Structure formats: C-alpha cells, structure tokens
Amino acid sequence: MVSLMEYQNRCLNGPVMKADEFDLVFSMKVREVVDKYEIKYNPGELVVDDKTADAVFHAGVQLLADVGLYHLNTQRVVKLTKEEIMAFVNERKKNPAKEEFGKGADKMTIQYRTGKDKRPPTVYVGVAGAISEDEFMPLCTAFAAERKIRGFGISGGITKVGNVEPKAGTISEIYCGKWEQEHLKKALDEVGRPGMSLGLLCTVSTVGAIMHCMSDGFRGPHNTHIGVHVIPEQKIDWDRLILTHYCHDRGIVPWQSAMSLIGGLCRDAADTAVGLTANVLGHMSYANGPMCSVFPNHIDGSWGTNSSIWAASAALRASERNIKIAMGSGPVGSWQWNYSPIGILQEALMALVYTASGFAYAWLGGCSPMEVVMMSDAMDKAVEIGPEASHDLAKKIMERIDELKKTEETLTSMLTFRDVYDLKTVTPLPKYEAQLERGREELAKFGL
C-alpha cells in the first residue's frame, strides 16, 4: 500500500486533468486492455472460466496503472506503477483476508474463500435504501430476528425524522444519523442480539457526521464499517482519504465497494468486469481493506441480467485466483422485479453463481428476511453441489426467468417494506405471501 501521506503528495502534484478528459481516457483505455487480453463476454457462461478470470485480473492491473485514480478536489491524477500494485496484491495473497465482527454470541467471521470451499459465504445482509420513520423499527427488527443473518452488512437509510431531512454537510445529517443509531440499538436489544455487527453507516456520509455518530460508544470497530468507496469510475476525493485515515487510526475495517455501469464508460460486460477489478485494486491502493464488494448494474439501474452476473463473476473470480481479498456482493433481485417470483429466482441464481465464483459474504440478499433464507439456502446448495453443477443449475434458472419475463409485469417504482409487510404485526401481507409461495414453487422445480 502507498502511504496516505504519499497519496496526498500525488493528489497535489499528479498530472492536471479535467474530469471529462479523465473519463475519456478511462473509456478508451478499458477498451484497449480488453482487446489486448482478449476478454470476451460469453452469454452462454455465468461462472467465468479460469483463463478469462486471470485475463480480467491482469487487464485490471494494466488499467489502473495506465489510468490511475482521479482526485475530484485537486483535478489531478494519482499515478500508480504496476510494481506498486503488485506489491500490495502479493502482500494480501500471503495473508488471505479473515476478520471477526460482532461480540459474544453474535460474533461472526468474514473470510476469503474459493468457489470450491465447503464453507458457505457469510450471510452478512442488512437493510438498506430509503426507509421511512414508521418503517424503520419493524424492518430492522424483522431482519435482526432472523438467526440465519449473522450480521448487518449495511443498516439504515432514514428518509427523515419528523420534519427533519438529513441534508449532507448540515446539522440535520447528524441529527438523523444519531436517531438512526439509537433506534438500531433499540432493535438489536428488542430481539436479544446486542452484539450483532451493523456494518456500513448509512444515513451519514460526510466526515463530520460520521465522526459524530462514532463518538457515543455504540458504534466501534467490532460492529462498524465506514465507506471509503472509489467513486465510479476510478475517482476519489479528500473525504475518501480522511475517512481511510480515521479507519486506520481506530482499527475500523473500511467499507470498500466497487461499482461499474454497463452502458456507461464501460460498454459491455467485458469492459465492466475489468472496470470492477481496477476499482477493487484502486481501493486497496489507499485503504488496504481486507474485504470489498462488487455490484455491477446497467445504466438504467437494473441488474440481475446475464451480462451483469457474468461481469460480477469475472471480477469475483479474478480476485479469488489472484488477490485473496474477501469479496462480497448483493444477491438481490433487480428493483423492477422486487417482491415477485422473478426477483426471488434472480436472488437464487446470483447466490449460486457468486458462491461458485468464490465470494465470501452477501451484504444484500432479498427484500425480506424470508427471501434472505431462500438466498442462504441457495448458497448452501451451491457449496453442496460444487461450481460446475451450480453453473448448470443457474443457467436453467436464467432460462426460466426469461420465460417469466414475457408474462410478468415490471414495477414502475420501487416498493418499500410497508407495501409487503404489516408494520404493526411485522408479518407479510397476503399479497406478498402469495408471491413468495410462487417463488418457492419455482425454486422447488430446480431442487431448491
């Protein structure tokens, strides 16, 4: 890892460039390295083969070395050499990732794994999105009460408290963030899991607000991640580096999350797989965290497609074989199919593919605790039958999804917890239960 002070030096003294110029350089270079390493998206493949995975890794290293990271505040490029990149990669390979979170009976482990491991990925899923005040406690307690969920990889996202909206960089951000932490503690106490890890701080995002929420003793290294994400594509700012320094000083595992868009600066699945891998390496160059998630989606906001799953598998397998960081992802149905049989099939499909591709933890896994259980069962099935059989089963499920899409209606806006659960009894509404049962029947056809 390059020291943070050296990183600052490069942020202040690297080549000057406008953001749109950097985007152009990135988009041209990703095409160049994809061609150089002969990486081709194969629509008949979901779990990417060894040769392609290795090519994606080497292309990702090349992309980061050639393009660097762009600092939005200074408008300068942080340059890294191939030797520097391989130095921190090789250091991680010598010490594969393994971290413990939580306390007491709720202690859990996130650990590097391969697609052939007989140890399933950790169910480290949580609640995320835009959560209203009246939904917050029912949603959090419902998820925390499900014992298959070992911890919350992500928790919260309050839309407003009373009439106060969390405006970034203002007092209201702190006010809503503190409310969120108080109610998360209450939810854990209510279900008897006070030591459970809560993962990523959600509502707060600015440096000052994050430090306020970490100051009251509830949040600490045992139950918290702080986001230091690379901003798509390959961009950082002072906040990323200041928060990284804060994490290093306090023993907090930083939250690293790689996202690339199919149809944006990355044209297709092959470009996106390389972009994701360069993104993972970019995080490691300054934050050096032991875990990182990947979540590719399309420019229209959808995911769970053949091409997005292929891109995720390629990035996961590139890391599995060449880096040995603990990789995660979110096996959750695309929002257009939330709370429907197609969404449930997508979750099972991704669980099978990502488990066979060597991912170590799921940080999302369905829109209700019952969907998480089905996703978890699919991960267990993938471990039981192995990567090749998981691949074959996943392809059959994808075919069934394509059939159902011809008759099922897509959503025009996202549903929230109140649309599917009774908030007073914290039980599923009859309409949602019927959809779940349809999803179970579809999965049963495939032995799940």
Sine and cosine of phi, psi and omega as CSV:
sin_phi,cos_phi,sin_psi,cos_psi,sin_omega,cos_omega
0.00,0.00,0.68,-0.73,0.13,-0.99
-0.96,0.27,0.72,-0.69,-0.01,-1.00
-0.87,0.49,0.46,-0.89,-0.03,-1.00
-0.91,0.41,-0.54,0.84,0.05,-1.00
-0.93,0.37,-0.60,0.80,0.08,-1.00
-0.93,0.37,-0.59,0.81,0.07,-1.00
-0.87,0.50,-0.69,0.72,0.02,-1.00
-0.87,0.49,-0.65,0.76,0.02,-1.00
-0.86,0.51,-0.67,0.74,0.00,-1.00
-0.95,0.31,-0.54,0.84,0.07,-1.00
-0.90,0.44,-0.51,0.86,-0.05,-1.00
-1.00,-0.03,-0.36,0.93,-0.14,-0.99
-0.81,-0.58,0.05,1.00,0.02,-1.00
-0.95,0.32,0.08,-1.00,0.00,-1.00
-0.85,0.52,0.69,-0.72,0.02,-1.00
-0.98,0.19,0.67,-0.74,-0.01,-1.00
-0.34,-0.94,0.60,-0.80,0.12,-0.99
-0.97,0.26,0.46,-0.89,-0.07,-1.00
-0.86,0.50,-0.66,0.75,-0.02,-1.00
-0.94,0.34,-0.47,0.88,0.10,-1.00
-0.92,0.38,-0.66,0.75,0.04,-1.00
-0.89,0.46,-0.68,0.74,0.03,-1.00
-0.85,0.52,-0.65,0.76,0.02,-1.00
-0.91,0.41,-0.69,0.72,0.03,-1.00
-0.87,0.49,-0.71,0.71,0.00,-1.00
-0.87,0.50,-0.76,0.64,-0.08,-1.00
-0.89,0.45,-0.60,0.80,0.04,-1.00
-0.95,0.30,-0.64,0.77,-0.05,-1.00
-0.94,0.34,-0.61,0.79,0.00,-1.00
-0.90,0.44,-0.59,0.81,0.06,-1.00
-0.91,0.42,-0.66,0.75,-0.03,-1.00
-0.89,0.46,-0.72,0.69,-0.06,-1.00
-0.96,0.27,-0.52,0.85,0.08,-1.00
-0.88,0.47,-0.67,0.74,0.05,-1.00
-0.93,0.37,-0.68,0.73,-0.04,-1.00
-0.86,0.51,-0.68,0.74,-0.05,-1.00
-1.00,-0.08,0.16,0.99,0.12,-0.99
0.81,0.58,0.75,0.66,0.00,-1.00
-1.00,-0.04,0.83,-0.55,-0.02,-1.00
-0.76,-0.65,0.74,-0.67,0.07,-1.00
-0.93,0.36,0.79,-0.61,0.01,-1.00
-0.93,-0.35,0.97,-0.24,-0.05,-1.00
-0.90,0.44,-0.27,0.96,0.04,-1.00
-1.00,0.04,0.06,1.00,-0.08,-1.00
-0.83,-0.56,0.68,-0.73,0.09,-1.00
-0.91,-0.41,-0.73,0.69,0.12,-0.99
-1.00,0.01,0.90,-0.43,-0.16,-0.99
-0.96,0.29,0.60,-0.80,-0.04,-1.00
-0.97,0.24,0.24,-0.97,-0.08,-1.00
-0.86,0.51,-0.71,0.70,-0.07,-1.00
-0.88,0.47,-0.70,0.71,0.01,-1.00
-0.91,0.41,-0.67,0.74,0.00,-1.00
-0.86,0.51,-0.69,0.72,0.01,-1.00
-0.92,0.40,-0.62,0.78,0.03,-1.00
-0.90,0.43,-0.64,0.77,0.03,-1.00
-0.89,0.46,-0.66,0.75,0.03,-1.00
-0.87,0.49,-0.78,0.62,-0.06,-1.00
-0.91,0.42,-0.58,0.81,0.07,-1.00
-0.92,0.39,-0.61,0.79,0.05,-1.00
-0.90,0.44,-0.66,0.75,0.07,-1.00
-0.88,0.48,-0.72,0.70,-0.01,-1.00
-0.88,0.48,-0.69,0.72,-0.02,-1.00
-0.88,0.47,-0.73,0.68,-0.01,-1.00
-0.91,0.42,-0.65,0.76,0.00,-1.00
-0.92,0.40,-0.61,0.79,-0.05,-1.00
-0.98,0.19,-0.57,0.82,-0.12,-0.99
-0.98,-0.18,-0.63,0.77,-0.07,-1.00
0.98,0.21,-0.25,-0.97,0.08,-1.00
-0.91,-0.41,0.59,-0.81,-0.05,-1.00
-0.98,-0.21,0.81,-0.58,0.01,-1.00
-1.00,-0.03,0.92,-0.40,-0.11,-0.99
-0.91,0.41,-0.53,0.85,-0.05,-1.00
-0.97,0.23,-0.66,0.75,-0.06,-1.00
-1.00,-0.08,-0.20,0.98,-0.06,-1.00
0.83,0.56,0.66,0.75,0.06,-1.00
-0.81,-0.59,0.39,-0.92,-0.02,-1.00
-0.99,-0.14,0.78,-0.62,0.09,-1.00
-1.00,0.04,0.92,-0.38,-0.06,-1.00
-1.00,-0.06,0.64,-0.77,0.06,-1.00
-0.76,-0.65,0.62,-0.78,0.04,-1.00
-1.00,0.03,0.32,-0.95,0.09,-1.00
-0.86,0.50,-0.61,0.80,-0.02,-1.00
-0.90,0.43,-0.66,0.75,0.03,-1.00
-0.91,0.41,-0.66,0.75,0.00,-1.00
-0.89,0.45,-0.73,0.69,-0.02,-1.00
-0.93,0.37,-0.45,0.90,0.02,-1.00
-0.90,0.44,-0.73,0.69,0.00,-1.00
-0.97,0.23,-0.45,0.89,0.11,-0.99
-0.90,0.43,-0.73,0.68,-0.03,-1.00
-0.92,0.39,-0.54,0.84,0.06,-1.00
-0.90,0.43,-0.65,0.76,0.05,-1.00
-0.93,0.38,-0.63,0.78,0.01,-1.00
-0.87,0.50,-0.56,0.83,0.04,-1.00
-0.95,0.30,-0.41,0.91,-0.05,-1.00
-0.74,-0.67,0.96,0.27,-0.03,-1.00
-0.80,0.60,0.58,-0.82,-0.15,-0.99
-0.89,0.47,0.67,-0.74,0.13,-0.99
-0.36,-0.93,0.89,-0.46,-0.03,-1.00
-0.69,-0.73,0.62,-0.79,0.08,-1.00
-0.97,-0.26,0.61,-0.79,0.04,-1.00
-0.71,-0.71,0.34,-0.94,0.00,-1.00
1.00,0.10,0.08,-1.00,0.00,-1.00
-0.70,-0.71,0.43,-0.90,0.10,-1.00
0.85,0.53,-0.73,-0.68,-0.04,-1.00
-0.92,0.39,-0.27,0.96,-0.04,-1.00
-0.98,-0.19,0.27,0.96,0.05,-1.00
-0.94,0.35,0.64,-0.77,-0.01,-1.00
-0.59,-0.81,0.26,-0.96,-0.07,-1.00
-0.82,-0.57,0.70,-0.71,0.20,-0.98
-0.95,-0.32,0.84,-0.54,-0.14,-0.99
-0.61,-0.79,0.65,-0.76,0.10,-1.00
-0.78,0.62,0.66,-0.75,0.08,-1.00
-0.57,-0.82,0.31,-0.95,0.09,-1.00
-0.96,-0.29,0.20,-0.98,0.01,-1.00
-0.92,0.40,-0.29,0.96,-0.02,-1.00
-0.99,-0.13,-0.07,1.00,0.01,-1.00
-0.87,0.49,0.59,-0.81,0.07,-1.00
-1.00,0.00,0.08,1.00,0.09,-1.00
-0.99,-0.14,0.87,-0.49,-0.06,-1.00
-0.94,0.33,0.33,-0.94,0.10,-0.99
-0.87,0.50,0.41,-0.91,0.02,-1.00
-0.98,0.18,0.72,-0.69,0.06,-1.00
-0.99,0.11,1.00,-0.02,-0.09,-1.00
-0.91,-0.42,0.78,0.62,-0.15,-0.99
-0.99,-0.16,0.39,-0.92,-0.01,-1.00
-0.59,-0.81,-0.29,-0.96,-0.02,-1.00
-0.95,-0.32,0.69,-0.72,-0.08,-1.00
-0.51,-0.86,0.22,-0.98,0.04,-1.00
0.94,-0.35,-0.30,-0.95,0.02,-1.00
-1.00,-0.03,0.97,-0.25,-0.10,-0.99
-0.95,-0.31,0.80,-0.61,0.03,-1.00
-0.98,0.21,0.30,-0.95,-0.07,-1.00
-0.87,0.49,-0.66,0.75,-0.05,-1.00
-0.97,0.24,-0.33,0.94,0.05,-1.00
-0.99,0.10,-0.37,0.93,-0.25,-0.97
-0.85,0.52,-0.83,0.56,-0.04,-1.00
-0.91,0.41,-0.73,0.68,0.04,-1.00
-0.84,0.54,-0.68,0.73,-0.01,-1.00
-0.90,0.43,-0.75,0.66,-0.05,-1.00
-0.92,0.39,-0.66,0.75,0.00,-1.00
-0.93,0.37,-0.58,0.81,0.02,-1.00
-0.88,0.47,-0.70,0.72,0.00,-1.00
-0.95,0.32,-0.69,0.72,-0.05,-1.00
-0.91,0.40,-0.46,0.89,-0.02,-1.00
-0.96,0.26,-0.33,0.94,-0.01,-1.00
-0.98,0.20,0.92,-0.39,-0.15,-0.99
-0.95,0.30,-0.27,0.96,0.10,-0.99
-0.94,0.35,-0.38,0.93,0.05,-1.00
-0.99,0.14,0.93,-0.36,-0.08,-1.00
-0.98,0.18,-0.42,0.91,0.01,-1.00
-0.16,-0.99,0.25,-0.97,0.08,-1.00
-1.00,-0.03,0.92,-0.38,0.10,-1.00
-0.93,0.36,-0.40,0.92,-0.01,-1.00
-0.46,-0.89,0.61,-0.79,-0.08,-1.00
-0.51,-0.86,0.86,-0.52,0.14,-0.99
0.96,-0.28,-0.16,-0.99,-0.05,-1.00
0.72,-0.69,0.84,0.54,-0.11,-0.99
-0.95,0.30,0.73,-0.68,-0.03,-1.00
-0.97,0.25,-0.65,0.76,0.09,-1.00
-0.20,-0.98,0.36,-0.93,0.05,-1.00
-0.88,-0.47,0.93,-0.38,-0.16,-0.99
0.90,0.44,-0.84,-0.54,0.06,-1.00
-0.98,-0.21,0.16,0.99,-0.07,-1.00
-0.99,-0.10,0.87,-0.49,0.07,-1.00
-0.99,-0.13,0.61,-0.79,-0.03,-1.00
-0.98,0.20,1.00,0.00,0.02,-1.00
-0.99,0.11,0.85,-0.53,-0.05,-1.00
-0.84,0.53,0.71,-0.70,0.06,-1.00
0.99,0.15,0.20,0.98,0.01,-1.00
-0.81,-0.59,0.11,-0.99,0.02,-1.00
-0.88,0.48,-0.56,0.83,-0.05,-1.00
-0.90,0.44,-0.50,0.86,0.07,-1.00
-0.88,0.47,-0.71,0.71,0.02,-1.00
-0.92,0.40,-0.70,0.72,-0.02,-1.00
-0.83,0.55,-0.76,0.65,-0.02,-1.00
-0.94,0.34,-0.59,0.80,0.03,-1.00
-0.90,0.44,-0.65,0.76,0.03,-1.00
-0.92,0.38,-0.66,0.75,0.08,-1.00
-0.84,0.54,-0.70,0.71,-0.02,-1.00
-0.87,0.50,-0.71,0.71,-0.02,-1.00
-0.90,0.43,-0.65,0.76,0.02,-1.00
-0.88,0.48,-0.65,0.76,-0.05,-1.00
-0.98,0.18,-0.46,0.89,0.15,-0.99
-0.90,0.43,-0.69,0.72,0.05,-1.00
-0.87,0.50,-0.68,0.73,0.03,-1.00
-0.88,0.47,-0.65,0.76,0.00,-1.00
-0.91,0.42,-0.69,0.73,0.01,-1.00
-0.90,0.43,-0.68,0.73,0.03,-1.00
-0.89,0.46,-0.62,0.78,-0.05,-1.00
-0.89,0.45,-0.58,0.82,-0.03,-1.00
-0.98,-0.18,0.13,0.99,0.07,-1.00
0.96,0.29,0.55,0.83,0.02,-1.00
-0.76,-0.65,0.86,0.52,-0.09,-1.00
-0.91,0.41,-0.36,0.93,-0.04,-1.00
-1.00,-0.05,0.10,0.99,-0.08,-1.00
-0.93,0.37,0.67,-0.74,0.06,-1.00
-0.94,0.33,0.65,-0.76,-0.04,-1.00
-0.96,-0.27,-0.15,0.99,0.10,-0.99
0.94,0.35,-0.63,-0.78,-0.16,-0.99
-0.93,0.36,0.77,-0.64,0.20,-0.98
-0.89,0.45,0.75,-0.66,-0.15,-0.99
-0.97,-0.23,-0.91,0.41,-0.16,-0.99
-0.90,0.44,-0.61,0.79,0.01,-1.00
-1.00,0.08,0.64,-0.77,-0.02,-1.00
-0.69,-0.72,-0.37,0.93,-0.02,-1.00
-1.00,0.08,0.35,-0.94,-0.09,-1.00
-0.85,0.53,-0.76,0.65,-0.05,-1.00
-0.89,0.46,-0.69,0.72,-0.02,-1.00
-0.91,0.40,-0.64,0.77,0.03,-1.00
-0.88,0.48,-0.71,0.70,-0.01,-1.00
-0.91,0.42,-0.58,0.82,0.08,-1.00
-0.88,0.47,-0.69,0.72,-0.05,-1.00
-0.95,0.30,-0.31,0.95,0.04,-1.00
-1.00,-0.01,-0.06,1.00,-0.18,-0.98
-1.00,-0.07,-0.13,0.99,-0.11,-0.99
-0.99,-0.11,0.02,1.00,0.07,-1.00
1.00,-0.09,-0.29,0.96,0.00,-1.00
-0.96,0.30,-0.69,0.73,0.01,-1.00
-1.00,-0.05,0.64,-0.77,0.03,-1.00
-0.31,-0.95,-0.08,-1.00,-0.04,-1.00
-0.85,0.52,-0.42,0.91,-0.06,-1.00
-0.97,0.23,-0.31,0.95,-0.13,-0.99
-0.66,-0.75,0.27,0.96,-0.15,-0.99
-0.67,-0.74,0.61,-0.79,0.29,-0.96
-0.88,-0.48,0.51,-0.86,0.10,-0.99
-0.88,-0.48,0.78,-0.63,-0.08,-1.00
-0.94,0.33,0.81,-0.58,0.09,-1.00
-0.82,-0.57,0.52,0.85,-0.17,-0.99
-0.78,0.62,0.66,-0.75,0.33,-0.94
-0.91,0.41,0.71,-0.70,-0.01,-1.00
-1.00,0.05,0.81,-0.58,-0.03,-1.00
-0.86,0.50,0.67,-0.75,-0.25,0.97
-0.98,-0.18,0.84,-0.53,0.15,-0.99
0.89,0.46,0.66,0.75,0.00,-1.00
-0.86,-0.52,0.54,-0.84,0.06,-1.00
-0.70,-0.72,0.08,-1.00,0.10,-0.99
-0.50,-0.87,-0.03,-1.00,-0.03,-1.00
-0.89,0.45,-0.59,0.81,-0.02,-1.00
-0.86,0.52,-0.65,0.76,0.01,-1.00
-0.85,0.52,-0.68,0.73,-0.09,-1.00
-0.97,0.23,-0.62,0.79,0.05,-1.00
-0.90,0.44,-0.69,0.72,0.01,-1.00
-0.92,0.39,-0.57,0.82,0.09,-1.00
-0.88,0.48,-0.71,0.70,0.03,-1.00
-0.86,0.50,-0.68,0.73,0.03,-1.00
-0.87,0.50,-0.71,0.70,0.02,-1.00
-0.87,0.48,-0.72,0.69,-0.02,-1.00
-0.88,0.47,-0.66,0.75,-0.02,-1.00
-0.91,0.42,-0.53,0.85,-0.14,-0.99
-0.94,-0.33,0.14,0.99,0.05,-1.00
0.94,0.35,0.45,0.89,0.02,-1.00
-1.00,-0.04,0.74,-0.67,0.06,-1.00
-0.97,0.25,0.89,-0.46,-0.03,-1.00
-0.93,0.36,0.52,-0.85,0.07,-1.00
-1.00,0.03,0.91,-0.42,0.02,-1.00
-0.93,-0.36,0.79,-0.61,-0.09,-1.00
-0.61,-0.79,0.90,-0.43,-0.05,-1.00
-1.00,-0.10,0.81,-0.58,0.02,-1.00
-0.74,-0.68,0.74,-0.67,0.10,-0.99
-0.70,-0.71,0.53,-0.85,-0.06,-1.00
-0.97,-0.23,0.79,-0.61,0.15,-0.99
-0.97,0.23,0.85,-0.53,-0.02,-1.00
0.99,-0.16,0.00,1.00,0.10,-1.00
-0.99,-0.16,-0.81,-0.59,0.08,-1.00
-0.92,0.40,-0.42,0.91,0.14,-0.99
-0.99,-0.10,0.84,-0.54,-0.12,-0.99
-0.93,0.37,-0.69,0.72,-0.22,-0.97
-0.54,-0.84,-0.18,-0.98,-0.07,-1.00
-0.89,0.45,-0.62,0.79,-0.02,-1.00
-0.91,0.42,-0.74,0.68,0.07,-1.00
-0.85,0.53,-0.69,0.72,-0.09,-1.00
-0.92,0.40,-0.64,0.77,0.04,-1.00
-0.86,0.51,-0.67,0.74,0.02,-1.00
-0.94,0.34,-0.66,0.75,0.05,-1.00
-0.86,0.51,-0.70,0.72,0.04,-1.00
-0.86,0.50,-0.68,0.73,-0.05,-1.00
-0.93,0.37,-0.67,0.74,0.08,-1.00
-0.89,0.46,-0.58,0.81,0.03,-1.00
-0.90,0.44,-0.71,0.70,0.07,-1.00
-0.85,0.53,-0.73,0.68,0.00,-1.00
-0.91,0.42,-0.58,0.81,0.05,-1.00
-0.88,0.48,-0.69,0.72,0.09,-1.00
-0.84,0.54,-0.73,0.68,-0.08,-1.00
-0.90,0.44,-0.45,0.89,-0.08,-1.00
-0.92,0.38,-0.43,0.90,0.02,-1.00
-0.85,-0.52,-0.59,0.81,-0.07,-1.00
-1.00,-0.03,-0.55,0.84,0.07,-1.00
0.82,0.57,0.58,0.81,0.02,-1.00
-0.96,0.27,0.40,-0.91,-0.04,-1.00
-0.99,0.12,-0.09,1.00,-0.05,-1.00
-0.63,-0.78,0.50,-0.87,0.00,-1.00
-0.41,-0.91,0.67,-0.74,0.04,-1.00
-0.98,-0.22,0.38,-0.93,0.12,-0.99
-0.82,-0.57,0.64,-0.77,-0.01,-1.00
-0.50,-0.87,1.00,0.08,0.05,-1.00
-0.98,0.19,0.59,-0.81,0.15,-0.99
-0.56,-0.83,0.09,-1.00,-0.02,-1.00
-1.00,0.00,0.31,-0.95,-0.08,-1.00
-0.90,0.43,-0.33,0.95,0.07,-1.00
-1.00,0.05,0.05,1.00,0.05,-1.00
1.00,-0.03,0.02,1.00,0.01,-1.00
-1.00,0.01,0.29,-0.96,0.07,-1.00
-0.43,-0.90,-0.17,-0.99,-0.01,-1.00
0.97,0.26,0.28,0.96,0.03,-1.00
-1.00,-0.02,0.21,-0.98,0.05,-1.00
-0.82,0.57,-0.71,0.71,-0.08,-1.00
-0.95,0.31,-0.61,0.79,0.01,-1.00
-0.94,0.33,-0.59,0.81,0.05,-1.00
-0.93,0.38,-0.64,0.77,0.06,-1.00
-0.87,0.49,-0.70,0.71,-0.01,-1.00
-0.88,0.47,-0.67,0.74,0.02,-1.00
-0.90,0.43,-0.71,0.70,0.02,-1.00
-0.86,0.50,-0.66,0.75,0.00,-1.00
-0.88,0.47,-0.69,0.72,0.01,-1.00
-0.94,0.35,-0.65,0.76,0.04,-1.00
-0.89,0.46,-0.71,0.71,-0.04,-1.00
-0.95,0.30,-0.53,0.85,0.09,-1.00
-0.87,0.50,-0.66,0.75,0.02,-1.00
-0.96,0.29,-0.70,0.72,0.01,-1.00
-0.78,0.62,-0.69,0.72,-0.10,-0.99
-1.00,0.05,-0.41,0.91,-0.21,-0.98
-0.81,-0.59,-0.20,0.98,-0.07,-1.00
-0.83,-0.56,-0.72,0.69,-0.01,-1.00
0.95,0.32,0.52,0.85,0.25,-0.97
-0.99,0.14,0.41,-0.91,0.07,-1.00
-0.99,0.17,0.92,-0.40,-0.09,-1.00
-0.98,-0.19,0.60,-0.80,0.03,-1.00
-0.77,-0.63,0.10,-0.99,0.12,-0.99
-0.27,-0.96,-0.02,-1.00,-0.04,-1.00
-0.87,-0.49,1.00,-0.06,0.06,-1.00
-0.96,0.28,0.97,0.22,-0.02,-1.00
-0.77,-0.64,0.64,-0.77,-0.03,-1.00
-0.90,0.45,0.56,-0.83,0.02,-1.00
-0.85,0.53,0.58,-0.81,-0.15,-0.99
-0.84,0.54,-0.47,0.88,0.01,-1.00
-0.90,0.43,-0.31,0.95,-0.04,-1.00
-0.87,-0.50,0.30,0.95,0.01,-1.00
-0.80,0.59,0.64,-0.77,0.09,-1.00
0.85,0.53,0.60,0.80,0.03,-1.00
-0.70,-0.72,0.29,-0.96,0.05,-1.00
-0.84,0.54,-0.59,0.81,0.02,-1.00
-0.90,0.43,-0.69,0.72,0.04,-1.00
-0.87,0.50,-0.66,0.75,0.01,-1.00
-0.92,0.40,-0.65,0.76,0.06,-1.00
-0.91,0.42,-0.63,0.78,0.06,-1.00
-0.87,0.49,-0.65,0.76,0.00,-1.00
-0.89,0.45,-0.71,0.71,0.03,-1.00
-0.90,0.43,-0.67,0.74,0.01,-1.00
-0.86,0.51,-0.76,0.65,0.00,-1.00
-0.91,0.41,-0.61,0.80,0.04,-1.00
-0.86,0.50,-0.68,0.74,0.03,-1.00
-0.90,0.44,-0.77,0.64,-0.08,-1.00
-0.92,0.40,-0.72,0.69,-0.07,-1.00
-0.93,0.36,-0.59,0.80,0.08,-1.00
-0.89,0.45,-0.68,0.73,0.03,-1.00
-0.94,0.35,-0.30,0.95,0.00,-1.00
-1.00,-0.10,0.04,1.00,0.12,-0.99
1.00,-0.05,0.36,0.93,0.02,-1.00
-0.98,0.21,0.44,-0.90,-0.17,-0.99
-0.97,-0.25,-0.37,0.93,-0.03,-1.00
-0.41,-0.91,0.53,-0.85,0.13,-0.99
-0.97,-0.24,0.83,-0.56,0.01,-1.00
-0.98,-0.21,-0.16,0.99,0.26,-0.97
-0.69,-0.72,0.45,-0.90,-0.04,-1.00
-0.27,-0.96,0.69,0.73,-0.04,-1.00
0.89,-0.45,0.28,-0.96,-0.13,-0.99
-0.99,-0.11,0.02,1.00,0.09,-1.00
-0.50,-0.87,0.27,-0.96,0.03,-1.00
-0.85,0.53,-0.55,0.83,-0.01,-1.00
-0.92,0.39,-0.59,0.81,0.08,-1.00
-0.93,0.36,-0.57,0.82,0.06,-1.00
-0.87,0.49,-0.66,0.75,0.01,-1.00
-0.88,0.48,-0.68,0.73,0.01,-1.00
-0.91,0.42,-0.66,0.75,0.06,-1.00
-0.88,0.47,-0.68,0.74,0.01,-1.00
-0.90,0.44,-0.66,0.75,0.04,-1.00
-0.88,0.48,-0.61,0.79,0.03,-1.00
-0.92,0.40,-0.61,0.79,0.07,-1.00
-0.90,0.44,-0.67,0.74,0.04,-1.00
-0.88,0.47,-0.63,0.77,0.02,-1.00
-0.90,0.44,-0.66,0.75,0.00,-1.00
-0.88,0.47,-0.64,0.77,0.04,-1.00
-0.90,0.43,-0.66,0.76,-0.04,-1.00
-0.91,0.42,-0.69,0.73,-0.14,-0.99
-0.99,-0.10,-0.27,0.96,0.05,-1.00
1.00,0.01,0.21,-0.98,-0.12,-0.99
-0.88,0.48,-0.69,0.72,-0.08,-1.00
-0.91,0.41,-0.73,0.69,0.01,-1.00
-0.92,0.38,-0.57,0.82,0.06,-1.00
-0.89,0.46,-0.66,0.75,0.02,-1.00
-0.87,0.49,-0.73,0.69,-0.02,-1.00
-0.89,0.46,-0.67,0.74,0.00,-1.00
-0.92,0.40,-0.65,0.76,0.00,-1.00
-0.88,0.47,-0.64,0.76,0.00,-1.00
-0.90,0.44,-0.60,0.80,0.04,-1.00
-0.92,0.39,-0.64,0.77,0.03,-1.00
-0.92,0.40,-0.64,0.77,0.04,-1.00
-0.87,0.49,-0.64,0.76,0.04,-1.00
-0.88,0.47,-0.65,0.76,0.01,-1.00
-0.93,0.38,-0.62,0.78,0.06,-1.00
-0.86,0.51,-0.70,0.72,0.01,-1.00
-0.88,0.48,-0.59,0.81,0.04,-1.00
-0.92,0.39,-0.72,0.70,-0.04,-1.00
-0.91,0.41,-0.53,0.85,-0.01,-1.00
-0.89,0.46,-0.35,0.94,0.00,-1.00
-0.95,0.30,-0.37,0.93,-0.09,-1.00
-0.86,-0.51,-0.40,0.92,-0.04,-1.00
-0.99,0.15,0.55,-0.84,0.02,-1.00
-1.00,-0.03,0.65,-0.76,0.05,-1.00
-1.00,0.10,0.42,-0.91,0.09,-1.00
-0.97,0.22,0.47,-0.88,0.08,-1.00
-0.98,-0.20,-0.25,0.97,0.09,-1.00
-0.50,-0.86,0.37,-0.93,-0.05,-1.00
-0.94,0.35,0.65,-0.76,0.15,-0.99
-1.00,0.09,0.38,-0.92,0.08,-1.00
-0.86,-0.51,0.04,-1.00,-0.11,-0.99
-0.84,0.54,-0.61,0.79,-0.03,-1.00
-0.91,0.42,-0.36,0.93,0.00,-1.00
-0.96,0.27,-0.28,0.96,-0.09,-1.00
-0.79,-0.62,-0.26,0.97,-0.01,-1.00
-0.82,-0.57,0.56,-0.83,0.19,-0.98
-0.97,0.22,0.89,-0.46,-0.11,-0.99
-0.95,0.32,-0.37,0.93,0.01,-1.00
-0.99,0.16,-0.70,0.71,-0.03,-1.00
-1.00,-0.06,-0.20,0.98,-0.06,-1.00
0.79,0.61,0.77,0.64,0.07,-1.00
-0.76,-0.65,0.46,-0.89,-0.04,-1.00
-0.92,0.39,0.60,-0.80,0.08,-1.00
-0.95,0.32,0.47,-0.88,-0.05,-1.00
-0.80,0.59,-0.65,0.76,-0.02,-1.00
-0.89,0.47,-0.67,0.74,0.01,-1.00
-0.94,0.35,-0.63,0.77,0.03,-1.00
-0.86,0.51,-0.62,0.78,0.02,-1.00
-0.91,0.42,-0.64,0.77,0.04,-1.00
-0.92,0.40,-0.64,0.77,0.06,-1.00
-0.87,0.49,-0.67,0.74,-0.01,-1.00
-0.90,0.43,-0.63,0.78,0.08,-1.00
-0.89,0.46,-0.65,0.76,0.04,-1.00
-0.89,0.45,-0.67,0.74,0.03,-1.00
-0.88,0.47,-0.67,0.74,0.00,-1.00
-0.89,0.46,-0.64,0.77,0.03,-1.00
-0.90,0.43,-0.69,0.72,-0.01,-1.00
-0.91,0.41,-0.58,0.82,-0.01,-1.00
-0.88,0.47,-0.49,0.87,0.02,-1.00
-0.89,0.46,-0.41,0.91,-0.03,-1.00
-0.97,-0.24,0.22,0.98,0.03,-1.00
0.98,0.19,0.33,0.94,0.02,-1.00
-0.95,-0.31,0.00,0.00,0.00,0.00
